[in-house]
Amino acid sequence: MIGVDTNIIIRLLTGDDKKQFQKAEHIFSSEQIFIADTVLLEAEWVLRFAYKFKPDAIQQAMTKLLGLENVHVNNPENLSRVLQLYGKGLDFADAMHLMANIQQNTLVTFDKAFIRRATNLTGCWVKEP
């Protein structure tokens, strides 16, 4: 199994550099791939800010990517939930933080918008300190 960096995923999803796209495509068609949570977090940011992808396009692309049989992540169930929450309007990073802390009793933040969105979407335990 090999790990991939953010730029491999970006080339695969955007095809903006033909040579690098072909290499990324070859890697994804011939290897067992591990994608770290941090790589997904950065990839979402790059797609949204540098490439101006809309959240629904990012969600669809990541769902397809993570659905490939040869793609492995730390916690597929958590990432599936992250993508669901992201699709419902929660910021991707906030959804990652929420799911990374799912085993805790409380997640505290000063971000009132995060508290409101997380509570509305999940009824969960995000609150101000």
Backbone atoms as SQL, in Angstrom:
CREATE TABLE atoms (id INTEGER PRIMARY KEY, chain TEXT, resi INTEGER, resn TEXT, atom TEXT, x REAL, y REAL, z REAL);
INSERT INTO atoms VALUES
  (1, 'A', 1, 'MET', 'N', 0.858, -1.178, 0.000),
  (2, 'A', 1, 'MET', 'CA', 0.000, 0.000, 0.000),
  (3, 'A', 1, 'MET', 'C', 0.896, 1.230, 0.000),
  (4, 'A', 2, 'ILE', 'N', 0.424, 2.257, -0.722),
  (5, 'A', 2, 'ILE', 'CA', 1.163, 3.522, -0.748),
  (6, 'A', 2, 'ILE', 'C', 0.240, 4.653, -0.319),
  (7, 'A', 3, 'GLY', 'N', 0.825, 5.646, 0.317),
  (8, 'A', 3, 'GLY', 'CA', 0.094, 6.859, 0.658),
  (9, 'A', 3, 'GLY', 'C', 0.242, 7.865, -0.465),
  (10, 'A', 4, 'VAL', 'N', -0.753, 8.708, -0.619),
  (11, 'A', 4, 'VAL', 'CA', -0.680, 9.760, -1.638),
  (12, 'A', 4, 'VAL', 'C', -0.790, 11.126, -0.966),
  (13, 'A', 5, 'ASP', 'N', -0.113, 12.085, -1.563),
  (14, 'A', 5, 'ASP', 'CA', -0.162, 13.465, -1.106),
  (15, 'A', 5, 'ASP', 'C', -1.315, 14.186, -1.799),
  (16, 'A', 6, 'THR', 'N', -1.628, 15.328, -1.287),
  (17, 'A', 6, 'THR', 'CA', -2.735, 16.136, -1.799),
  (18, 'A', 6, 'THR', 'C', -2.618, 16.393, -3.296),
  (19, 'A', 7, 'ASN', 'N', -1.416, 16.716, -3.770),
  (20, 'A', 7, 'ASN', 'CA', -1.269, 17.081, -5.176),
  (21, 'A', 7, 'ASN', 'C', -1.605, 15.925, -6.120),
  (22, 'A', 8, 'ILE', 'N', -1.442, 14.688, -5.688),
  (23, 'A', 8, 'ILE', 'CA', -1.834, 13.541, -6.511),
  (24, 'A', 8, 'ILE', 'C', -3.359, 13.527, -6.672),
  (25, 'A', 9, 'ILE', 'N', -4.058, 13.761, -5.567),
  (26, 'A', 9, 'ILE', 'CA', -5.526, 13.792, -5.610),
  (27, 'A', 9, 'ILE', 'C', -6.015, 14.965, -6.462),
  (28, 'A', 10, 'ILE', 'N', -5.399, 16.115, -6.298),
  (29, 'A', 10, 'ILE', 'CA', -5.800, 17.301, -7.073),
  (30, 'A', 10, 'ILE', 'C', -5.617, 17.049, -8.564),
  (31, 'A', 11, 'ARG', 'N', -4.465, 16.470, -8.948),
  (32, 'A', 11, 'ARG', 'CA', -4.250, 16.173, -10.376),
  (33, 'A', 11, 'ARG', 'C', -5.296, 15.198, -10.885),
  (34, 'A', 12, 'LEU', 'N', -5.610, 14.169, -10.087),
  (35, 'A', 12, 'LEU', 'CA', -6.600, 13.173, -10.497),
  (36, 'A', 12, 'LEU', 'C', -7.981, 13.794, -10.672),
  (37, 'A', 13, 'LEU', 'N', -8.374, 14.657, -9.742),
  (38, 'A', 13, 'LEU', 'CA', -9.724, 15.221, -9.766),
  (39, 'A', 13, 'LEU', 'C', -9.888, 16.394, -10.730),
  (40, 'A', 14, 'THR', 'N', -8.802, 17.097, -11.030),
  (41, 'A', 14, 'THR', 'CA', -8.924, 18.261, -11.910),
  (42, 'A', 14, 'THR', 'C', -8.407, 18.007, -13.323),
  (43, 'A', 15, 'GLY', 'N', -7.440, 17.123, -13.466),
  (44, 'A', 15, 'GLY', 'CA', -6.850, 16.878, -14.784),
  (45, 'A', 15, 'GLY', 'C', -6.187, 18.096, -15.373),
  (46, 'A', 16, 'ASP', 'N', -5.768, 19.034, -14.523),
  (47, 'A', 16, 'ASP', 'CA', -5.239, 20.306, -15.012),
  (48, 'A', 16, 'ASP', 'C', -3.824, 20.213, -15.579),
  (49, 'A', 17, 'ASP', 'N', -3.128, 19.139, -15.320),
  (50, 'A', 17, 'ASP', 'CA', -1.804, 18.894, -15.885),
  (51, 'A', 17, 'ASP', 'C', -1.857, 17.486, -16.473),
  (52, 'A', 18, 'LYS', 'N', -1.852, 17.412, -17.798),
  (53, 'A', 18, 'LYS', 'CA', -2.103, 16.131, -18.468),
  (54, 'A', 18, 'LYS', 'C', -1.115, 15.051, -18.049),
  (55, 'A', 19, 'LYS', 'N', 0.164, 15.376, -18.007),
  (56, 'A', 19, 'LYS', 'CA', 1.192, 14.392, -17.641),
  (57, 'A', 19, 'LYS', 'C', 0.998, 13.898, -16.201),
  (58, 'A', 20, 'GLN', 'N', 0.788, 14.836, -15.291),
  (59, 'A', 20, 'GLN', 'CA', 0.595, 14.456, -13.891),
  (60, 'A', 20, 'GLN', 'C', -0.734, 13.733, -13.697),
  (61, 'A', 21, 'PHE', 'N', -1.773, 14.126, -14.435),
  (62, 'A', 21, 'PHE', 'CA', -3.052, 13.419, -14.379),
  (63, 'A', 21, 'PHE', 'C', -2.863, 11.957, -14.766),
  (64, 'A', 22, 'GLN', 'N', -2.130, 11.706, -15.854),
  (65, 'A', 22, 'GLN', 'CA', -1.907, 10.335, -16.304),
  (66, 'A', 22, 'GLN', 'C', -1.154, 9.521, -15.252),
  (67, 'A', 23, 'LYS', 'N', -0.179, 10.132, -14.599),
  (68, 'A', 23, 'LYS', 'CA', 0.562, 9.438, -13.539),
  (69, 'A', 23, 'LYS', 'C', -0.349, 9.154, -12.344),
  (70, 'A', 24, 'ALA', 'N', -1.153, 10.140, -11.967),
  (71, 'A', 24, 'ALA', 'CA', -2.080, 9.951, -10.848),
  (72, 'A', 24, 'ALA', 'C', -3.094, 8.864, -11.181),
  (73, 'A', 25, 'GLU', 'N', -3.609, 8.892, -12.392),
  (74, 'A', 25, 'GLU', 'CA', -4.565, 7.878, -12.832),
  (75, 'A', 25, 'GLU', 'C', -3.938, 6.482, -12.795),
  (76, 'A', 26, 'HIS', 'N', -2.696, 6.377, -13.217),
  (77, 'A', 26, 'HIS', 'CA', -1.996, 5.090, -13.188),
  (78, 'A', 26, 'HIS', 'C', -1.838, 4.590, -11.747),
  (79, 'A', 27, 'ILE', 'N', -1.462, 5.488, -10.853),
  (80, 'A', 27, 'ILE', 'CA', -1.310, 5.109, -9.438),
  (81, 'A', 27, 'ILE', 'C', -2.637, 4.575, -8.901),
  (82, 'A', 28, 'PHE', 'N', -3.708, 5.297, -9.162),
  (83, 'A', 28, 'PHE', 'CA', -5.013, 4.896, -8.628),
  (84, 'A', 28, 'PHE', 'C', -5.575, 3.645, -9.312),
  (85, 'A', 29, 'SER', 'N', -5.088, 3.321, -10.485),
  (86, 'A', 29, 'SER', 'CA', -5.584, 2.122, -11.163),
  (87, 'A', 29, 'SER', 'C', -4.695, 0.902, -10.920),
  (88, 'A', 30, 'SER', 'N', -3.549, 1.098, -10.271),
  (89, 'A', 30, 'SER', 'CA', -2.628, -0.032, -10.132),
  (90, 'A', 30, 'SER', 'C', -2.137, -0.299, -8.715),
  (91, 'A', 31, 'GLU', 'N', -2.490, 0.532, -7.760),
  (92, 'A', 31, 'GLU', 'CA', -1.962, 0.403, -6.398),
  (93, 'A', 31, 'GLU', 'C', -3.091, 0.361, -5.377),
  (94, 'A', 32, 'GLN', 'N', -2.763, -0.163, -4.213),
  (95, 'A', 32, 'GLN', 'CA', -3.607, 0.007, -3.035),
  (96, 'A', 32, 'GLN', 'C', -3.206, 1.360, -2.450),
  (97, 'A', 33, 'ILE', 'N', -4.170, 2.236, -2.241),
  (98, 'A', 33, 'ILE', 'CA', -3.915, 3.627, -1.869),
  (99, 'A', 33, 'ILE', 'C', -4.403, 3.902, -0.453),
  (100, 'A', 34, 'PHE', 'N', -3.569, 4.596, 0.323),
  (101, 'A', 34, 'PHE', 'CA', -3.992, 5.115, 1.625),
  (102, 'A', 34, 'PHE', 'C', -4.059, 6.629, 1.512),
  (103, 'A', 35, 'ILE', 'N', -5.175, 7.213, 1.971),
  (104, 'A', 35, 'ILE', 'CA', -5.325, 8.671, 1.997),
  (105, 'A', 35, 'ILE', 'C', -5.529, 9.093, 3.446),
  (106, 'A', 36, 'ALA', 'N', -4.600, 9.894, 3.957),
  (107, 'A', 36, 'ALA', 'CA', -4.682, 10.400, 5.330),
  (108, 'A', 36, 'ALA', 'C', -5.762, 11.470, 5.435),
  (109, 'A', 37, 'ASP', 'N', -6.334, 11.590, 6.615),
  (110, 'A', 37, 'ASP', 'CA', -7.342, 12.622, 6.864),
  (111, 'A', 37, 'ASP', 'C', -6.807, 14.012, 6.535),
  (112, 'A', 38, 'THR', 'N', -5.540, 14.261, 6.873),
  (113, 'A', 38, 'THR', 'CA', -4.955, 15.581, 6.626),
  (114, 'A', 38, 'THR', 'C', -4.879, 15.876, 5.132),
  (115, 'A', 39, 'VAL', 'N', -4.658, 14.850, 4.327),
  (116, 'A', 39, 'VAL', 'CA', -4.617, 15.024, 2.874),
  (117, 'A', 39, 'VAL', 'C', -6.009, 15.390, 2.358),
  (118, 'A', 40, 'LEU', 'N', -7.027, 14.729, 2.865),
  (119, 'A', 40, 'LEU', 'CA', -8.402, 15.058, 2.454),
  (120, 'A', 40, 'LEU', 'C', -8.781, 16.470, 2.868),
  (121, 'A', 41, 'LEU', 'N', -8.373, 16.853, 4.060),
  (122, 'A', 41, 'LEU', 'CA', -8.666, 18.198, 4.551),
  (123, 'A', 41, 'LEU', 'C', -8.023, 19.249, 3.644),
  (124, 'A', 42, 'GLU', 'N', -6.772, 19.022, 3.290),
  (125, 'A', 42, 'GLU', 'CA', -6.078, 19.966, 2.408),
  (126, 'A', 42, 'GLU', 'C', -6.666, 19.936, 0.997),
  (127, 'A', 43, 'ALA', 'N', -7.016, 18.756, 0.510),
  (128, 'A', 43, 'ALA', 'CA', -7.578, 18.645, -0.837),
  (129, 'A', 43, 'ALA', 'C', -8.886, 19.420, -0.948),
  (130, 'A', 44, 'GLU', 'N', -9.734, 19.316, 0.063),
  (131, 'A', 44, 'GLU', 'CA', -10.988, 20.076, 0.040),
  (132, 'A', 44, 'GLU', 'C', -10.700, 21.564, -0.040),
  (133, 'A', 45, 'TRP', 'N', -9.759, 22.027, 0.760),
  (134, 'A', 45, 'TRP', 'CA', -9.412, 23.445, 0.778),
  (135, 'A', 45, 'TRP', 'C', -8.888, 23.900, -0.592),
  (136, 'A', 46, 'VAL', 'N', -7.982, 23.116, -1.171),
  (137, 'A', 46, 'VAL', 'CA', -7.409, 23.470, -2.477),
  (138, 'A', 46, 'VAL', 'C', -8.494, 23.495, -3.555),
  (139, 'A', 47, 'LEU', 'N', -9.352, 22.489, -3.561),
  (140, 'A', 47, 'LEU', 'CA', -10.416, 22.441, -4.566),
  (141, 'A', 47, 'LEU', 'C', -11.372, 23.627, -4.426),
  (142, 'A', 48, 'ARG', 'N', -11.675, 23.998, -3.189),
  (143, 'A', 48, 'ARG', 'CA', -12.617, 25.084, -2.943),
  (144, 'A', 48, 'ARG', 'C', -12.002, 26.453, -3.230),
  (145, 'A', 49, 'PHE', 'N', -10.784, 26.698, -2.767),
  (146, 'A', 49, 'PHE', 'CA', -10.199, 28.029, -2.920),
  (147, 'A', 49, 'PHE', 'C', -9.427, 28.213, -4.225),
  (148, 'A', 50, 'ALA', 'N', -8.566, 27.286, -4.564),
  (149, 'A', 50, 'ALA', 'CA', -7.740, 27.465, -5.759),
  (150, 'A', 50, 'ALA', 'C', -8.493, 27.144, -7.042),
  (151, 'A', 51, 'TYR', 'N', -9.380, 26.147, -6.979),
  (152, 'A', 51, 'TYR', 'CA', -10.080, 25.706, -8.187),
  (153, 'A', 51, 'TYR', 'C', -11.541, 26.141, -8.234),
  (154, 'A', 52, 'LYS', 'N', -12.014, 26.774, -7.169),
  (155, 'A', 52, 'LYS', 'CA', -13.379, 27.310, -7.103),
  (156, 'A', 52, 'LYS', 'C', -14.460, 26.236, -7.282),
  (157, 'A', 53, 'PHE', 'N', -14.154, 25.002, -6.853),
  (158, 'A', 53, 'PHE', 'CA', -15.174, 23.955, -6.871),
  (159, 'A', 53, 'PHE', 'C', -16.236, 24.294, -5.838),
  (160, 'A', 54, 'LYS', 'N', -17.465, 24.004, -6.147),
  (161, 'A', 54, 'LYS', 'CA', -18.574, 24.164, -5.205),
  (162, 'A', 54, 'LYS', 'C', -18.596, 22.970, -4.260),
  (163, 'A', 55, 'PRO', 'N', -19.109, 23.162, -3.046),
  (164, 'A', 55, 'PRO', 'CA', -19.138, 22.057, -2.078),
  (165, 'A', 55, 'PRO', 'C', -19.799, 20.785, -2.590),
  (166, 'A', 56, 'ASP', 'N', -20.878, 20.906, -3.363),
  (167, 'A', 56, 'ASP', 'CA', -21.533, 19.678, -3.842),
  (168, 'A', 56, 'ASP', 'C', -20.642, 18.918, -4.817),
  (169, 'A', 57, 'ALA', 'N', -19.873, 19.621, -5.635),
  (170, 'A', 57, 'ALA', 'CA', -18.939, 18.968, -6.559),
  (171, 'A', 57, 'ALA', 'C', -17.806, 18.296, -5.790),
  (172, 'A', 58, 'ILE', 'N', -17.338, 18.953, -4.733),
  (173, 'A', 58, 'ILE', 'CA', -16.282, 18.370, -3.907),
  (174, 'A', 58, 'ILE', 'C', -16.803, 17.130, -3.204),
  (175, 'A', 59, 'GLN', 'N', -17.990, 17.221, -2.661),
  (176, 'A', 59, 'GLN', 'CA', -18.582, 16.066, -1.968),
  (177, 'A', 59, 'GLN', 'C', -18.719, 14.889, -2.923),
  (178, 'A', 60, 'GLN', 'N', -19.223, 15.129, -4.110),
  (179, 'A', 60, 'GLN', 'CA', -19.395, 14.055, -5.093),
  (180, 'A', 60, 'GLN', 'C', -18.058, 13.448, -5.491),
  (181, 'A', 61, 'ALA', 'N', -17.067, 14.296, -5.750),
  (182, 'A', 61, 'ALA', 'CA', -15.747, 13.806, -6.155),
  (183, 'A', 61, 'ALA', 'C', -15.105, 12.975, -5.043),
  (184, 'A', 62, 'MET', 'N', -15.182, 13.460, -3.819),
  (185, 'A', 62, 'MET', 'CA', -14.577, 12.726, -2.704),
  (186, 'A', 62, 'MET', 'C', -15.331, 11.431, -2.409),
  (187, 'A', 63, 'THR', 'N', -16.629, 11.461, -2.545),
  (188, 'A', 63, 'THR', 'CA', -17.419, 10.247, -2.325),
  (189, 'A', 63, 'THR', 'C', -17.014, 9.178, -3.337),
  (190, 'A', 64, 'LYS', 'N', -16.860, 9.562, -4.590),
  (191, 'A', 64, 'LYS', 'CA', -16.426, 8.608, -5.620),
  (192, 'A', 64, 'LYS', 'C', -15.007, 8.117, -5.345),
  (193, 'A', 65, 'LEU', 'N', -14.126, 9.040, -4.997),
  (194, 'A', 65, 'LEU', 'CA', -12.727, 8.694, -4.720),
  (195, 'A', 65, 'LEU', 'C', -12.636, 7.704, -3.561),
  (196, 'A', 66, 'LEU', 'N', -13.329, 8.016, -2.472),
  (197, 'A', 66, 'LEU', 'CA', -13.263, 7.153, -1.291),
  (198, 'A', 66, 'LEU', 'C', -14.043, 5.858, -1.481),
  (199, 'A', 67, 'GLY', 'N', -14.864, 5.798, -2.513),
  (200, 'A', 67, 'GLY', 'CA', -15.614, 4.583, -2.811),
  (201, 'A', 67, 'GLY', 'C', -14.852, 3.573, -3.652),
  (202, 'A', 68, 'LEU', 'N', -13.681, 3.977, -4.138),
  (203, 'A', 68, 'LEU', 'CA', -12.883, 3.039, -4.922),
  (204, 'A', 68, 'LEU', 'C', -12.405, 1.889, -4.035),
  (205, 'A', 69, 'GLU', 'N', -12.449, 0.674, -4.558),
  (206, 'A', 69, 'GLU', 'CA', -12.091, -0.512, -3.777),
  (207, 'A', 69, 'GLU', 'C', -10.661, -0.481, -3.254),
  (208, 'A', 70, 'ASN', 'N', -9.768, 0.144, -3.978),
  (209, 'A', 70, 'ASN', 'CA', -8.356, 0.137, -3.600),
  (210, 'A', 70, 'ASN', 'C', -7.956, 1.352, -2.755),
  (211, 'A', 71, 'VAL', 'N', -8.922, 2.165, -2.358),
  (212, 'A', 71, 'VAL', 'CA', -8.637, 3.346, -1.544),
  (213, 'A', 71, 'VAL', 'C', -8.992, 3.050, -0.092),
  (214, 'A', 72, 'HIS', 'N', -8.039, 3.340, 0.783),
  (215, 'A', 72, 'HIS', 'CA', -8.199, 3.065, 2.207),
  (216, 'A', 72, 'HIS', 'C', -7.959, 4.345, 3.011),
  (217, 'A', 73, 'VAL', 'N', -8.705, 4.478, 4.098),
  (218, 'A', 73, 'VAL', 'CA', -8.585, 5.620, 5.006),
  (219, 'A', 73, 'VAL', 'C', -8.599, 5.101, 6.435),
  (220, 'A', 74, 'ASN', 'N', -8.288, 5.982, 7.381),
  (221, 'A', 74, 'ASN', 'CA', -8.254, 5.579, 8.791),
  (222, 'A', 74, 'ASN', 'C', -9.598, 5.087, 9.302),
  (223, 'A', 75, 'ASN', 'N', -10.647, 5.843, 9.023),
  (224, 'A', 75, 'ASN', 'CA', -11.953, 5.498, 9.566),
  (225, 'A', 75, 'ASN', 'C', -13.026, 5.783, 8.516),
  (226, 'A', 76, 'PRO', 'N', -13.331, 4.793, 7.679),
  (227, 'A', 76, 'PRO', 'CA', -14.276, 5.022, 6.586),
  (228, 'A', 76, 'PRO', 'C', -15.662, 5.476, 7.049),
  (229, 'A', 77, 'GLU', 'N', -16.125, 4.953, 8.179),
  (230, 'A', 77, 'GLU', 'CA', -17.450, 5.342, 8.678),
  (231, 'A', 77, 'GLU', 'C', -17.477, 6.820, 9.049),
  (232, 'A', 78, 'ASN', 'N', -16.424, 7.277, 9.742),
  (233, 'A', 78, 'ASN', 'CA', -16.351, 8.692, 10.109),
  (234, 'A', 78, 'ASN', 'C', -16.291, 9.579, 8.871),
  (235, 'A', 79, 'LEU', 'N', -15.476, 9.183, 7.888),
  (236, 'A', 79, 'LEU', 'CA', -15.358, 10.012, 6.685),
  (237, 'A', 79, 'LEU', 'C', -16.649, 10.023, 5.881),
  (238, 'A', 80, 'SER', 'N', -17.362, 8.935, 5.891),
  (239, 'A', 80, 'SER', 'CA', -18.670, 8.922, 5.241),
  (240, 'A', 80, 'SER', 'C', -19.595, 9.927, 5.908),
  (241, 'A', 81, 'ARG', 'N', -19.573, 9.970, 7.220),
  (242, 'A', 81, 'ARG', 'CA', -20.403, 10.920, 7.978),
  (243, 'A', 81, 'ARG', 'C', -19.932, 12.356, 7.732),
  (244, 'A', 82, 'VAL', 'N', -18.609, 12.557, 7.645),
  (245, 'A', 82, 'VAL', 'CA', -18.062, 13.885, 7.327),
  (246, 'A', 82, 'VAL', 'C', -18.642, 14.360, 5.999),
  (247, 'A', 83, 'LEU', 'N', -18.616, 13.509, 4.990),
  (248, 'A', 83, 'LEU', 'CA', -19.130, 13.902, 3.670),
  (249, 'A', 83, 'LEU', 'C', -20.628, 14.159, 3.699),
  (250, 'A', 84, 'GLN', 'N', -21.363, 13.398, 4.504),
  (251, 'A', 84, 'GLN', 'CA', -22.803, 13.656, 4.646),
  (252, 'A', 84, 'GLN', 'C', -23.051, 15.022, 5.274),
  (253, 'A', 85, 'LEU', 'N', -22.329, 15.318, 6.358),
  (254, 'A', 85, 'LEU', 'CA', -22.490, 16.610, 7.036),
  (255, 'A', 85, 'LEU', 'C', -22.059, 17.760, 6.138),
  (256, 'A', 86, 'TYR', 'N', -20.991, 17.563, 5.398),
  (257, 'A', 86, 'TYR', 'CA', -20.505, 18.569, 4.458),
  (258, 'A', 86, 'TYR', 'C', -21.573, 18.829, 3.387),
  (259, 'A', 87, 'GLY', 'N', -22.192, 17.782, 2.918),
  (260, 'A', 87, 'GLY', 'CA', -23.254, 17.920, 1.923),
  (261, 'A', 87, 'GLY', 'C', -24.475, 18.646, 2.450),
  (262, 'A', 88, 'LYS', 'N', -24.628, 18.668, 3.773),
  (263, 'A', 88, 'LYS', 'CA', -25.760, 19.364, 4.395),
  (264, 'A', 88, 'LYS', 'C', -25.395, 20.774, 4.846),
  (265, 'A', 89, 'GLY', 'N', -24.163, 21.218, 4.519),
  (266, 'A', 89, 'GLY', 'CA', -23.801, 22.601, 4.787),
  (267, 'A', 89, 'GLY', 'C', -22.789, 22.848, 5.882),
  (268, 'A', 90, 'LEU', 'N', -22.338, 21.809, 6.561),
  (269, 'A', 90, 'LEU', 'CA', -21.308, 22.005, 7.581),
  (270, 'A', 90, 'LEU', 'C', -19.964, 22.166, 6.881),
  (271, 'A', 91, 'ASP', 'N', -19.143, 23.071, 7.347),
  (272, 'A', 91, 'ASP', 'CA', -17.808, 23.256, 6.809),
  (273, 'A', 91, 'ASP', 'C', -17.057, 21.924, 6.869),
  (274, 'A', 92, 'PHE', 'N', -16.263, 21.613, 5.851),
  (275, 'A', 92, 'PHE', 'CA', -15.557, 20.335, 5.796),
  (276, 'A', 92, 'PHE', 'C', -14.643, 20.150, 7.001),
  (277, 'A', 93, 'ALA', 'N', -13.861, 21.164, 7.324),
  (278, 'A', 93, 'ALA', 'CA', -12.952, 21.057, 8.473),
  (279, 'A', 93, 'ALA', 'C', -13.741, 20.877, 9.764),
  (280, 'A', 94, 'ASP', 'N', -14.836, 21.595, 9.923),
  (281, 'A', 94, 'ASP', 'CA', -15.662, 21.441, 11.124),
  (282, 'A', 94, 'ASP', 'C', -16.239, 20.026, 11.210),
  (283, 'A', 95, 'ALA', 'N', -16.670, 19.490, 10.079),
  (284, 'A', 95, 'ALA', 'CA', -17.188, 18.124, 10.073),
  (285, 'A', 95, 'ALA', 'C', -16.092, 17.134, 10.454),
  (286, 'A', 96, 'MET', 'N', -14.874, 17.383, 9.980),
  (287, 'A', 96, 'MET', 'CA', -13.735, 16.521, 10.359),
  (288, 'A', 96, 'MET', 'C', -13.475, 16.620, 11.857),
  (289, 'A', 97, 'HIS', 'N', -13.486, 17.843, 12.391),
  (290, 'A', 97, 'HIS', 'CA', -13.256, 18.024, 13.837),
  (291, 'A', 97, 'HIS', 'C', -14.350, 17.328, 14.640),
  (292, 'A', 98, 'LEU', 'N', -15.571, 17.493, 14.198),
  (293, 'A', 98, 'LEU', 'CA', -16.704, 16.892, 14.897),
  (294, 'A', 98, 'LEU', 'C', -16.556, 15.376, 14.946),
  (295, 'A', 99, 'MET', 'N', -16.283, 14.770, 13.817),
  (296, 'A', 99, 'MET', 'CA', -16.189, 13.314, 13.770),
  (297, 'A', 99, 'MET', 'C', -14.929, 12.798, 14.456),
  (298, 'A', 100, 'ALA', 'N', -13.858, 13.580, 14.458),
  (299, 'A', 100, 'ALA', 'CA', -12.638, 13.170, 15.167),
  (300, 'A', 100, 'ALA', 'C', -12.863, 13.137, 16.674),
  (301, 'A', 101, 'ASN', 'N', -13.850, 13.891, 17.122),
  (302, 'A', 101, 'ASN', 'CA', -14.146, 13.978, 18.554),
  (303, 'A', 101, 'ASN', 'C', -15.435, 13.258, 18.939),
  (304, 'A', 102, 'ILE', 'N', -15.914, 12.394, 18.090),
  (305, 'A', 102, 'ILE', 'CA', -17.215, 11.757, 18.302),
  (306, 'A', 102, 'ILE', 'C', -17.246, 10.936, 19.600),
  (307, 'A', 103, 'GLN', 'N', -16.116, 10.448, 20.049),
  (308, 'A', 103, 'GLN', 'CA', -16.076, 9.631, 21.265),
  (309, 'A', 103, 'GLN', 'C', -16.067, 10.479, 22.544),
  (310, 'A', 104, 'GLN', 'N', -15.911, 11.780, 22.399),
  (311, 'A', 104, 'GLN', 'CA', -15.852, 12.659, 23.559),
  (312, 'A', 104, 'GLN', 'C', -17.265, 13.050, 23.990),
  (313, 'A', 105, 'ASN', 'N', -17.397, 13.497, 25.192),
  (314, 'A', 105, 'ASN', 'CA', -18.705, 13.949, 25.684),
  (315, 'A', 105, 'ASN', 'C', -19.073, 15.324, 25.157),
  (316, 'A', 106, 'THR', 'N', -18.063, 16.157, 24.915),
  (317, 'A', 106, 'THR', 'CA', -18.303, 17.539, 24.515),
  (318, 'A', 106, 'THR', 'C', -17.170, 18.014, 23.618),
  (319, 'A', 107, 'LEU', 'N', -17.504, 18.824, 22.639),
  (320, 'A', 107, 'LEU', 'CA', -16.513, 19.536, 21.831),
  (321, 'A', 107, 'LEU', 'C', -16.782, 21.011, 22.062),
  (322, 'A', 108, 'VAL', 'N', -15.799, 21.732, 22.551),
  (323, 'A', 108, 'VAL', 'CA', -15.993, 23.157, 22.811),
  (324, 'A', 108, 'VAL', 'C', -15.307, 23.982, 21.735),
  (325, 'A', 109, 'THR', 'N', -15.947, 25.109, 21.425),
  (326, 'A', 109, 'THR', 'CA', -15.435, 26.015, 20.407),
  (327, 'A', 109, 'THR', 'C', -15.992, 27.408, 20.670),
  (328, 'A', 110, 'PHE', 'N', -15.287, 28.415, 20.169),
  (329, 'A', 110, 'PHE', 'CA', -15.803, 29.781, 20.211),
  (330, 'A', 110, 'PHE', 'C', -16.588, 30.106, 18.931),
  (331, 'A', 111, 'ASP', 'N', -16.612, 29.189, 17.989),
  (332, 'A', 111, 'ASP', 'CA', -17.244, 29.396, 16.692),
  (333, 'A', 111, 'ASP', 'C', -18.755, 29.160, 16.800),
  (334, 'A', 112, 'LYS', 'N', -19.492, 30.256, 16.966),
  (335, 'A', 112, 'LYS', 'CA', -20.951, 30.164, 17.157),
  (336, 'A', 112, 'LYS', 'C', -21.663, 29.560, 15.948),
  (337, 'A', 113, 'ALA', 'N', -21.164, 29.860, 14.747),
  (338, 'A', 113, 'ALA', 'CA', -21.785, 29.296, 13.545),
  (339, 'A', 113, 'ALA', 'C', -21.606, 27.776, 13.519),
  (340, 'A', 114, 'PHE', 'N', -20.442, 27.301, 13.914),
  (341, 'A', 114, 'PHE', 'CA', -20.186, 25.866, 13.992),
  (342, 'A', 114, 'PHE', 'C', -21.125, 25.215, 15.009),
  (343, 'A', 115, 'ILE', 'N', -21.266, 25.843, 16.163),
  (344, 'A', 115, 'ILE', 'CA', -22.161, 25.315, 17.201),
  (345, 'A', 115, 'ILE', 'C', -23.585, 25.209, 16.661),
  (346, 'A', 116, 'ARG', 'N', -24.062, 26.275, 16.030),
  (347, 'A', 116, 'ARG', 'CA', -25.427, 26.310, 15.502),
  (348, 'A', 116, 'ARG', 'C', -25.629, 25.239, 14.424),
  (349, 'A', 117, 'ARG', 'N', -24.707, 25.187, 13.441),
  (350, 'A', 117, 'ARG', 'CA', -24.855, 24.220, 12.356),
  (351, 'A', 117, 'ARG', 'C', -24.761, 22.781, 12.869),
  (352, 'A', 118, 'ALA', 'N', -23.801, 22.510, 13.743),
  (353, 'A', 118, 'ALA', 'CA', -23.626, 21.145, 14.267),
  (354, 'A', 118, 'ALA', 'C', -24.842, 20.724, 15.083),
  (355, 'A', 119, 'THR', 'N', -25.359, 21.639, 15.870),
  (356, 'A', 119, 'THR', 'CA', -26.540, 21.328, 16.683),
  (357, 'A', 119, 'THR', 'C', -27.750, 21.073, 15.792),
  (358, 'A', 120, 'ASN', 'N', -27.940, 21.917, 14.776),
  (359, 'A', 120, 'ASN', 'CA', -29.070, 21.742, 13.860),
  (360, 'A', 120, 'ASN', 'C', -28.974, 20.446, 13.058),
  (361, 'A', 121, 'LEU', 'N', -27.772, 20.089, 12.648),
  (362, 'A', 121, 'LEU', 'CA', -27.597, 18.917, 11.809),
  (363, 'A', 121, 'LEU', 'C', -27.525, 17.612, 12.585),
  (364, 'A', 122, 'THR', 'N', -26.986, 17.678, 13.787),
  (365, 'A', 122, 'THR', 'CA', -26.728, 16.420, 14.506),
  (366, 'A', 122, 'THR', 'C', -27.342, 16.376, 15.882),
  (367, 'A', 123, 'GLY', 'N', -27.749, 17.540, 16.396),
  (368, 'A', 123, 'GLY', 'CA', -28.258, 17.601, 17.752),
  (369, 'A', 123, 'GLY', 'C', -27.201, 17.241, 18.779),
  (370, 'A', 124, 'CYS', 'N', -25.954, 17.405, 18.388),
  (371, 'A', 124, 'CYS', 'CA', -24.889, 16.915, 19.260),
  (372, 'A', 124, 'CYS', 'C', -24.324, 17.968, 20.193),
  (373, 'A', 125, 'TRP', 'N', -23.262, 17.689, 20.738),
  (374, 'A', 125, 'TRP', 'CA', -22.639, 18.213, 21.927),
  (375, 'A', 125, 'TRP', 'C', -21.553, 19.259, 21.663),
  (376, 'A', 126, 'VAL', 'N', -21.722, 20.094, 20.650),
  (377, 'A', 126, 'VAL', 'CA', -20.784, 21.176, 20.410),
  (378, 'A', 126, 'VAL', 'C', -21.314, 22.391, 21.152),
  (379, 'A', 127, 'LYS', 'N', -20.456, 23.016, 21.955),
  (380, 'A', 127, 'LYS', 'CA', -20.912, 24.166, 22.720),
  (381, 'A', 127, 'LYS', 'C', -19.758, 25.106, 23.020),
  (382, 'A', 128, 'GLU', 'N', -20.117, 26.280, 23.533),
  (383, 'A', 128, 'GLU', 'CA', -19.098, 27.237, 23.981),
  (384, 'A', 128, 'GLU', 'C', -18.517, 26.784, 25.300),
  (385, 'A', 129, 'PRO', 'N', -17.257, 27.121, 25.552),
  (386, 'A', 129, 'PRO', 'CA', -16.655, 26.752, 26.849),
  (387, 'A', 129, 'PRO', 'C', -17.256, 27.544, 28.001);
